[in-house]
Amino acid sequence: MREIKVKKGQILQHKGDINTRVYKVKSGLLRSYSIDDKGKEHIYMFAPENWIIADNCETSTPCNLFIDALEDSVLLISEKEEEIRNAKVKSLVNRLAALQDRILGLMSSPSIERYKKFLETYPAITQRVPQRMIASYLGITPEALSRVRKEISLEK
């Protein structure tokens, strides 16, 4: 495992890369996302401090996701095979649990419930990323996110 520093905006992985790396965030913030045929970004996940982020493709298969830095970050990089051998189970379980909850939520929850779950999962990053990225993550428009946030503020 080696440590690197990356600057905000640096792309660590492009769709189509053959990338066997796993990134653990020591400080900073990363995201993974895809871009559809119309050029629209769809955020798959955020990775704040102590989270890991990687494409779940096989090590010899082209990646499906882009990974970039949303803030200047310090990362620990390891190879997927090394991670599997070392069985860093806790980080992996956290990541898989967050993704499973997200997928189930996208399939069945109203946008207000998705946003509340986002706040539970990522309590420290709402002020660190633009609202348009949060909307993309939730699968709603920025305008719909504004309505959801207003509705929540009225509940309090």
Secondary structure, DSSP 8 states (H G I E B T S, - for coil): -EEEEE-TT-EEE-TT----EEEEEEES-EEEEEE-TTS-EEEEEEE-TT-EE---S-TTS--S-EEEESS-EEEEEEEHHHHHHHT-HHHHHHHHHHHHHHHHHHHH--HHHHHHHHHHH-TT-TTTS-HHHHHHHHTS-HHHHHHHHHHHHHH-
